[in-house]
Amino acid sequence: MRYETLIYQKAGAECMITINRPTVANAINMRLAEELADVCADISHDERIRVVVVTGAGDKAFSVGVDLKESSYQSARLISVAAPIASLKVPVIAAINGDTLDQGLELALACDIRFAVSTARFGLVHIGSGLMPWDGATQRLPRLVGKARAMEMFLSGKSIDAAEALRIGLVNRVVEQEQLMPLIRDVTQRIVSKAPFAVEYAKEAICKGLDLTLEQGLCLEADLYCLLQTTEDRTEGIKAFLEKRPPQFKSR
């Protein structure tokens, strides 16, 4: 597929997806949703990729949600942008370069880690148009920040600034615009230096465990730990430790 609304870049074990509609604050339309699904399918089949970064073009917006100027995207044919991202087995980092609203916030919530610039605003303003979140926010946001804070954001439609987003746990860190990409590079390099299966299984244990009882989650963790012991990377990790050298892990 030829991408018109996204920039999809691979560099070794890392890849970056940039929402490339800066003239409309990176608003989401049908074409973008379809292209994102295609990109995620490619990532799922590329064993070289071990970490994904999602960001927006420009320095004003990550994404302000649905492009209301495109009538076809207001219909019942809405396509999720959160589900393809959430389905990825590798870690996904949201590099939030600006305002993140409505379906744009739902996309960010589907990522595993969120870093934001200090000027970013966050909100679910659907309620003001007689709508409600539909791409996962009603489930993901309460799990992240708690029921009470999520309810306030949902029902009031009020947006919050980056400092408040950090305080309530919506984002992991807040930095100035010029510091965002250096931070992203540092974290992605740390992730790709680790054993691929260990990273993948840890993500699976956390994400799936949130929907299980504590007892079930502990069983899942134990099962994945046992499975990890059968991998070549685990053997390499032990050898590297004993030989006092950096481990040379293989791709997933």
Residue frames relative to the residue before (quaternion, step in Angstrom):
aa qw qx qy qz dx dy dz
M 1.0000 0.0000 0.0000 0.0000 0.00 0.00 0.00
R 0.3406 -0.7074 0.5823 0.2110 3.56 -1.07 0.80
Y 0.2842 -0.8031 0.5049 0.1392 3.56 -0.59 1.16
E 0.1856 -0.7994 0.5684 0.0593 3.54 -0.81 1.11
T 0.7797 0.3355 -0.1563 0.5051 3.58 1.09 -0.67
L 0.7326 0.3401 -0.2016 0.5540 3.57 1.30 -0.13
I 0.2169 -0.6900 0.6627 0.1938 3.51 -1.36 0.38
Y 0.0814 -0.8095 0.5813 -0.0148 3.56 -0.61 1.18
Q 0.0300 0.8247 -0.5570 0.0936 3.56 -0.41 1.28
K 0.1312 -0.7697 0.6213 0.0667 3.55 -1.02 0.87
A 0.0406 0.7706 -0.6347 0.0407 3.54 -1.09 0.79
G 0.8077 -0.1568 0.0575 0.5654 3.56 -0.05 1.29
A 0.8234 -0.1834 0.1646 0.5112 3.55 -0.77 -1.09
E 0.6695 0.4897 -0.2860 0.4798 3.57 1.28 -0.09
C 0.0092 -0.7755 0.6285 0.0591 3.55 -1.23 0.42
M 0.2019 -0.7730 0.5933 0.0987 3.53 -1.21 0.64
I 0.1512 -0.7517 0.6379 0.0720 3.53 -1.02 0.94
T 0.0634 -0.8053 0.5895 0.0034 3.56 -0.64 1.12
I 0.3448 -0.7043 0.5821 0.2149 3.56 -0.78 1.05
N 0.1042 -0.8624 0.4951 -0.0156 3.55 -0.34 1.28
R 0.4591 0.6225 -0.5048 0.3833 3.55 0.50 1.27
P 0.0317 0.8707 -0.4906 0.0133 3.60 0.84 0.95
T 0.6122 0.5744 -0.3638 0.4037 3.62 1.07 -0.55
V 0.7495 0.2726 -0.1872 0.5735 3.59 1.27 -0.35
A 0.5765 -0.6268 0.3496 0.3905 3.56 1.16 0.79
N 0.5956 -0.6159 0.3352 0.3918 3.56 1.11 0.84
A 0.1682 0.8035 -0.5420 0.1799 3.55 1.03 0.86
I 0.4408 -0.7143 0.4974 0.2191 3.53 -1.14 0.77
N 0.0204 -0.7786 0.6272 0.0002 3.56 -0.89 1.00
M 0.7457 -0.4066 0.2748 0.4507 3.56 -1.29 0.05
R 0.6405 0.5348 -0.3250 0.4451 3.57 0.95 -0.89
L 0.6591 0.5112 -0.3111 0.4555 3.59 0.90 -0.89
A 0.6514 0.5188 -0.3158 0.4548 3.57 0.93 -0.89
E 0.6645 0.4965 -0.3012 0.4703 3.58 0.97 -0.83
E 0.6672 0.4995 -0.3038 0.4615 3.57 0.97 -0.84
L 0.6359 0.5247 -0.3329 0.4577 3.58 1.00 -0.74
A 0.6287 0.5243 -0.3304 0.4698 3.58 1.01 -0.76
D 0.6515 0.5133 -0.3075 0.4664 3.58 1.01 -0.81
V 0.6435 0.5188 -0.3142 0.4670 3.58 0.99 -0.84
C 0.6694 0.4999 -0.3012 0.4596 3.58 0.91 -0.88
A 0.6107 0.5313 -0.3469 0.4738 3.58 1.09 -0.65
D 0.6434 0.5142 -0.3183 0.4694 3.58 1.00 -0.80
I 0.6442 0.5227 -0.3185 0.4586 3.58 0.95 -0.87
S 0.6531 0.5411 -0.3102 0.4295 3.57 0.96 -0.89
H 0.7356 0.4002 -0.2198 0.5004 3.57 1.15 -0.61
D 0.6320 0.5121 -0.3329 0.4770 3.58 1.26 0.02
E 0.2575 -0.8212 0.4929 0.1278 3.57 -0.17 1.28
R 0.5560 0.6058 -0.3985 0.4062 3.59 1.23 -0.15
I 0.6579 0.5325 -0.3134 0.4304 3.58 1.08 -0.67
R 0.0586 -0.8332 0.5497 -0.0144 3.55 -0.75 1.07
V 0.7804 0.0815 -0.0979 0.6121 3.57 1.27 -0.03
V 0.1828 -0.7832 0.5910 0.0623 3.55 -1.07 0.86
V 0.1389 -0.7601 0.6297 0.0800 3.56 -1.09 0.80
V 0.1150 -0.7721 0.6228 0.0520 3.57 -0.97 0.93
T 0.1181 0.7902 -0.5924 0.1034 3.58 -0.82 0.98
G 0.4334 -0.6759 0.5262 0.2799 3.55 -1.33 -0.02
A 0.5257 -0.6195 0.4732 0.3406 3.58 -1.16 0.53
G 0.7630 0.3391 -0.2629 0.4834 3.55 -1.10 0.70
D 0.4612 -0.6851 0.4935 0.2725 3.54 -1.33 -0.14
K 0.5666 0.6175 -0.3696 0.4013 3.57 1.22 0.42
A 0.8337 0.0230 0.0472 0.5498 3.57 0.94 -0.86
F 0.4029 -0.6273 0.6126 0.2624 3.49 -1.23 0.73
S 0.6557 -0.3909 0.2458 0.5973 3.55 0.94 -1.06
V 0.2942 -0.7728 0.5387 0.1613 3.57 -0.92 0.91
G 0.6864 -0.5024 0.2832 0.4431 3.59 1.23 0.38
V 0.8293 -0.2472 0.1739 0.4700 3.53 -1.30 -0.40
D 0.3997 -0.6844 0.5618 0.2370 3.54 -1.07 0.85
L 0.2362 -0.8268 0.4987 0.1091 3.57 -0.10 1.30
K 0.5695 0.5982 -0.3856 0.4113 3.59 1.23 -0.21
E 0.6728 0.4414 -0.2938 0.5159 3.56 1.25 -0.30
S 0.3369 -0.8039 0.4549 0.1825 3.55 -0.07 1.29
S 0.6161 0.5683 -0.3574 0.4121 3.59 1.04 -0.69
Y 0.6821 0.4867 -0.2923 0.4610 3.56 1.13 -0.59
Q 0.5966 0.5452 -0.3705 0.4578 3.57 1.27 -0.01
S 0.5582 0.6314 -0.3757 0.3855 3.57 1.26 -0.15
A 0.7071 -0.4432 0.3390 0.4342 3.53 -1.32 -0.13
R 0.5642 0.6158 -0.3797 0.3979 3.59 1.27 -0.04
L 0.2452 0.7905 -0.5259 0.1959 3.58 1.16 0.42
I 0.1765 -0.7791 0.5961 0.0799 3.56 -0.99 0.89
S 0.4779 -0.6843 0.4743 0.2799 3.56 -0.90 0.92
V 0.2020 -0.7336 0.6309 0.1515 3.53 -1.15 0.71
A 0.6063 0.5761 -0.3458 0.4254 3.57 1.21 -0.46
A 0.6500 0.5630 -0.3295 0.3898 3.59 0.89 -0.92
P 0.6710 0.4819 -0.3361 0.4524 3.68 0.78 -0.80
I 0.6510 0.5035 -0.3179 0.4708 3.59 1.01 -0.78
A 0.6745 0.5047 -0.2938 0.4517 3.59 0.91 -0.92
S 0.6526 0.5414 -0.3138 0.4272 3.60 1.13 -0.57
L 0.5322 0.6464 -0.4108 0.3607 3.61 1.19 -0.33
K 0.4224 -0.7217 0.4942 0.2377 3.57 -0.94 0.91
V 0.6665 0.4838 -0.3056 0.4778 3.58 1.14 -0.56
P 0.6228 -0.5468 0.3881 0.4031 3.62 -1.16 0.43
V 0.1428 -0.7709 0.6173 0.0651 3.56 -1.09 0.80
I 0.1417 -0.7927 0.5916 0.0396 3.56 -0.80 1.09
A 0.2483 -0.7405 0.6051 0.1548 3.56 -0.93 0.91
A 0.1578 -0.7534 0.6342 0.0726 3.56 -0.74 1.14
I 0.1097 -0.8497 0.5153 0.0208 3.54 0.17 1.34
N 0.1335 -0.8589 0.4945 -0.0033 3.51 -0.11 1.42
G 0.8082 0.0082 -0.0012 0.5889 3.59 1.26 0.04
D 0.8298 -0.2275 0.1517 0.4865 3.56 -1.25 -0.43
T 0.0869 -0.7932 0.6019 -0.0331 3.52 -0.96 1.02
L 0.1276 0.8341 -0.5102 0.1666 3.53 -0.04 1.34
D 0.8651 0.1212 -0.0792 0.4803 3.53 -1.31 0.50
Q 0.8393 -0.0530 0.0212 0.5407 3.64 -0.71 -0.93
G 0.5563 0.5792 -0.3941 0.4468 3.58 1.20 -0.36
L 0.6541 0.4798 -0.3029 0.5003 3.57 1.04 -0.77
E 0.6240 0.5351 -0.3430 0.4547 3.58 1.02 -0.71
L 0.6124 0.5240 -0.3390 0.4853 3.58 1.12 -0.66
A 0.6654 0.5001 -0.3041 0.4633 3.60 0.90 -0.89
L 0.6389 0.5371 -0.3222 0.4466 3.59 1.04 -0.78
A 0.6378 0.5346 -0.3240 0.4499 3.59 1.15 -0.56
C 0.5803 0.5655 -0.3725 0.4525 3.59 1.27 -0.25
D 0.5509 -0.6483 0.4288 0.3041 3.57 -1.22 0.47
I 0.7786 0.1207 -0.0342 0.6149 3.56 1.10 -0.76
R 0.1031 -0.8035 0.5852 0.0364 3.58 -0.99 0.82
F 0.0344 -0.7599 0.6491 -0.0086 3.54 -0.81 1.11
A 0.0838 -0.8329 0.5471 -0.0036 3.58 -0.83 0.97
V 0.4672 -0.6281 0.5371 0.3144 3.52 -1.28 0.47
S 0.6388 -0.5904 0.3518 0.3458 3.54 -1.16 0.64
T 0.6743 0.5045 -0.2917 0.4535 3.60 1.20 -0.46
A 0.4896 0.6945 -0.4201 0.3187 3.60 1.25 -0.17
R 0.1666 -0.7397 0.6416 0.1159 3.54 -1.24 0.62
F 0.1833 -0.7839 0.5893 0.0686 3.55 -1.14 0.73
G 0.2567 0.7894 -0.5346 0.1588 3.57 -0.91 0.79
L 0.2472 -0.7068 0.6412 0.1676 3.50 -1.38 0.40
V 0.0036 -0.8628 0.5020 -0.0588 3.53 0.18 1.33
H 0.2636 0.8001 -0.4991 0.2033 3.61 1.28 0.29
I 0.6301 0.6028 -0.3332 0.3585 3.52 0.95 -1.01
G 0.6317 0.5565 -0.3292 0.4277 3.58 1.11 -0.64
S 0.7176 0.3900 -0.2374 0.5260 3.57 1.25 -0.36
G 0.5830 -0.6034 0.3596 0.4083 3.54 1.28 0.32
L 0.5898 0.5600 -0.3661 0.4523 3.57 1.22 0.47
M 0.2384 -0.7356 0.6043 0.1921 3.56 -1.33 -0.10
P 0.6209 -0.5212 0.4057 0.4222 3.60 -1.16 0.36
W 0.0842 -0.8260 0.5571 0.0179 3.57 -1.01 0.79
D 0.6881 0.4885 -0.2782 0.4587 3.59 1.23 -0.30
G 0.8142 -0.3278 0.1218 0.4634 3.56 0.91 0.95
A 0.5102 0.6874 -0.4220 0.2985 3.61 1.17 -0.32
T 0.6416 0.5366 -0.3508 0.4210 3.62 0.95 -0.74
Q 0.7111 0.4101 -0.2565 0.5103 3.60 1.21 -0.38
R 0.7256 0.4523 -0.2607 0.4482 3.58 0.87 -0.89
L 0.6617 0.5336 -0.3313 0.4094 3.61 0.86 -0.85
P 0.6700 0.4761 -0.3314 0.4633 3.68 0.81 -0.81
R 0.6317 0.5274 -0.3385 0.4563 3.59 1.05 -0.67
L 0.6941 0.4812 -0.2603 0.4679 3.56 1.15 -0.64
V 0.8355 0.1897 -0.0636 0.5118 3.60 0.75 -1.02
G 0.5898 -0.5717 0.3688 0.4351 3.58 1.27 -0.12
K 0.6553 -0.5615 0.3536 0.3610 3.54 -1.20 0.65
A 0.6883 0.5118 -0.3080 0.4117 3.59 0.77 -1.00
R 0.6908 0.4629 -0.2882 0.4748 3.59 0.84 -0.93
A 0.6334 0.5244 -0.3326 0.4617 3.57 1.03 -0.76
M 0.6336 0.5385 -0.3260 0.4497 3.57 0.96 -0.85
E 0.6500 0.5191 -0.3229 0.4513 3.57 0.92 -0.86
M 0.6699 0.4887 -0.3011 0.4708 3.57 0.94 -0.87
F 0.6629 0.5163 -0.3038 0.4492 3.58 0.95 -0.90
L 0.7918 0.4026 -0.1836 0.4209 3.55 0.61 -1.20
S 0.7026 0.4365 -0.2749 0.4902 3.60 1.10 -0.57
G 0.3089 -0.7640 0.5063 0.2541 3.56 1.12 -0.63
K 0.4514 0.7014 -0.4389 0.3341 3.57 1.26 0.25
S 0.3412 -0.7294 0.5553 0.2076 3.55 -0.99 0.85
I 0.2521 -0.7568 0.5862 0.1420 3.57 -1.23 0.51
D 0.4777 -0.6655 0.4839 0.3078 3.57 -1.18 0.48
A 0.7265 -0.4532 0.2963 0.4230 3.55 -1.31 0.18
A 0.6253 0.5483 -0.3468 0.4336 3.59 1.01 -0.75
E 0.6684 0.4787 -0.2928 0.4882 3.57 0.99 -0.83
A 0.6154 0.5473 -0.3413 0.4530 3.58 1.04 -0.76
L 0.6504 0.4967 -0.3083 0.4850 3.56 1.04 -0.76
R 0.6498 0.5450 -0.3176 0.4241 3.58 0.92 -0.90
I 0.7564 0.3828 -0.2123 0.4861 3.59 0.93 -0.85
G 0.5743 -0.6347 0.3619 0.3693 3.59 1.27 0.03
L 0.3926 0.7242 -0.4819 0.2986 3.57 1.20 0.33
V 0.7703 0.1457 -0.0964 0.6133 3.57 1.14 -0.67
N 0.5394 -0.6478 0.4450 0.3023 3.55 -1.23 0.53
R 0.7985 -0.0528 0.0723 0.5953 3.54 0.99 -0.88
V 0.2114 -0.7444 0.6194 0.1321 3.55 -1.26 0.52
V 0.0247 0.7988 -0.5981 0.0601 3.57 -0.84 1.02
E 0.5891 -0.5322 0.4454 0.4138 3.57 -1.28 0.07
Q 0.7126 -0.4898 0.2912 0.4094 3.56 -1.19 0.58
E 0.7133 0.4678 -0.2689 0.4473 3.59 0.83 -0.97
Q 0.6654 0.5036 -0.3018 0.4609 3.59 1.22 -0.30
L 0.4991 0.7046 -0.4156 0.2859 3.58 1.22 -0.38
M 0.7409 0.4225 -0.2542 0.4560 3.60 0.65 -1.03
P 0.6061 0.5179 -0.3788 0.4701 3.66 0.99 -0.52
L 0.6297 0.5194 -0.3290 0.4748 3.58 1.04 -0.74
I 0.6420 0.5242 -0.3171 0.4611 3.56 0.94 -0.91
R 0.6646 0.5084 -0.3108 0.4508 3.59 0.87 -0.92
D 0.6455 0.5244 -0.3232 0.4515 3.57 0.97 -0.83
V 0.7001 0.4673 -0.2772 0.4632 3.59 0.86 -0.94
T 0.6557 0.5041 -0.3295 0.4552 3.61 0.91 -0.81
Q 0.6464 0.5135 -0.3269 0.4600 3.59 1.00 -0.75
R 0.6240 0.5269 -0.3389 0.4671 3.57 1.07 -0.70
I 0.6621 0.5134 -0.3054 0.4525 3.58 0.97 -0.87
V 0.7180 0.4515 -0.2767 0.4517 3.60 0.79 -0.96
S 0.5952 0.5600 -0.3750 0.4376 3.61 1.21 -0.24
K 0.6359 0.5379 -0.3219 0.4502 3.58 1.26 -0.30
A 0.6614 -0.5052 0.3722 0.4109 3.57 -1.27 0.33
P 0.4964 -0.7074 0.4105 0.2909 3.61 -0.60 1.09
F 0.6983 0.4619 -0.2893 0.4641 3.59 0.83 -0.90
A 0.6097 0.5433 -0.3560 0.4542 3.59 1.05 -0.67
V 0.6489 0.5036 -0.3058 0.4814 3.59 0.99 -0.85
E 0.6766 0.5052 -0.2929 0.4485 3.57 0.87 -0.99
Y 0.6945 0.4714 -0.2837 0.4637 3.59 0.87 -0.91
A 0.6152 0.5364 -0.3525 0.4578 3.60 1.06 -0.69
K 0.6398 0.5106 -0.3211 0.4762 3.58 0.98 -0.83
E 0.6561 0.5152 -0.3155 0.4524 3.59 0.91 -0.89
A 0.6550 0.5222 -0.3184 0.4438 3.59 0.91 -0.90
I 0.6805 0.4820 -0.2933 0.4675 3.59 0.93 -0.87
C 0.7132 0.4760 -0.2745 0.4353 3.58 0.73 -1.06
K 0.7147 0.4251 -0.2616 0.4900 3.58 0.86 -0.91
G 0.6243 0.5799 -0.3366 0.4008 3.56 1.05 -0.74
L 0.5842 0.5979 -0.3685 0.4067 3.59 1.15 -0.57
D 0.7200 0.4130 -0.2364 0.5052 3.59 1.17 -0.52
L 0.6359 0.5069 -0.3208 0.4856 3.58 1.29 0.19
T 0.5671 -0.5140 0.4798 0.4289 3.54 -1.30 0.11
L 0.6709 -0.4823 0.3585 0.4345 3.58 -1.24 0.30
E 0.6556 0.5191 -0.3137 0.4498 3.58 0.92 -0.90
Q 0.6678 0.4912 -0.2970 0.4738 3.58 0.94 -0.88
G 0.6464 0.5292 -0.3125 0.4522 3.55 1.02 -0.83
L 0.6472 0.5096 -0.3158 0.4709 3.56 1.01 -0.78
C 0.6248 0.5251 -0.3315 0.4732 3.59 1.07 -0.69
L 0.6357 0.5184 -0.3218 0.4728 3.58 1.00 -0.84
E 0.6407 0.5260 -0.3190 0.4594 3.57 0.94 -0.90
A 0.6740 0.4973 -0.2951 0.4597 3.59 0.89 -0.93
D 0.6441 0.5273 -0.3198 0.4526 3.58 0.98 -0.84
L 0.6801 0.4820 -0.2865 0.4723 3.57 0.93 -0.91
Y 0.6128 0.5428 -0.3414 0.4617 3.57 1.09 -0.71
C 0.6587 0.4978 -0.3059 0.4740 3.58 0.93 -0.87
L 0.6406 0.5204 -0.3202 0.4651 3.58 0.99 -0.84
L 0.6307 0.5521 -0.3270 0.4364 3.57 1.02 -0.81
Q 0.6149 0.5726 -0.3482 0.4156 3.60 1.08 -0.68
T 0.6643 0.5183 -0.3027 0.4455 3.60 1.18 -0.44
T 0.5783 0.6181 -0.3708 0.3821 3.60 1.23 -0.15
E 0.5897 -0.5735 0.4421 0.3576 3.54 -1.25 0.53
D 0.6082 0.5733 -0.3558 0.4181 3.57 1.07 -0.67
R 0.6165 0.5345 -0.3512 0.4591 3.59 1.05 -0.69
T 0.6424 0.5139 -0.3119 0.4753 3.58 1.00 -0.84
E 0.6526 0.5138 -0.3037 0.4667 3.55 0.99 -0.89
G 0.6326 0.5444 -0.3310 0.4404 3.58 1.00 -0.80
I 0.6624 0.4967 -0.2977 0.4753 3.57 0.98 -0.85
K 0.6574 0.5140 -0.3074 0.4573 3.58 0.93 -0.93
A 0.6596 0.5166 -0.3090 0.4501 3.56 0.94 -0.90
F 0.6355 0.5273 -0.3238 0.4617 3.57 1.02 -0.80
L 0.6959 0.4756 -0.2753 0.4623 3.58 0.87 -0.96
E 0.7209 0.4233 -0.2322 0.4972 3.57 1.10 -0.74
K 0.3721 -0.7670 0.4522 0.2623 3.58 1.36 0.06
R 0.5367 0.5722 -0.4277 0.4489 3.55 0.81 1.12
P 0.5969 -0.5507 0.4191 0.4059 3.60 -1.17 0.36
P 0.4741 -0.6785 0.4755 0.2979 3.63 -0.91 0.80
Q 0.2487 -0.7393 0.6074 0.1504 3.55 -1.17 0.64
F 0.0734 -0.8364 0.5432 0.0070 3.54 0.19 1.30
K 0.4150 -0.6930 0.5349 0.2478 3.55 -1.19 0.64
S 0.6170 -0.5303 0.4146 0.4076 3.56 -1.28 0.28
R 0.6226 -0.5732 0.3833 0.3701 3.54 -1.21 0.57
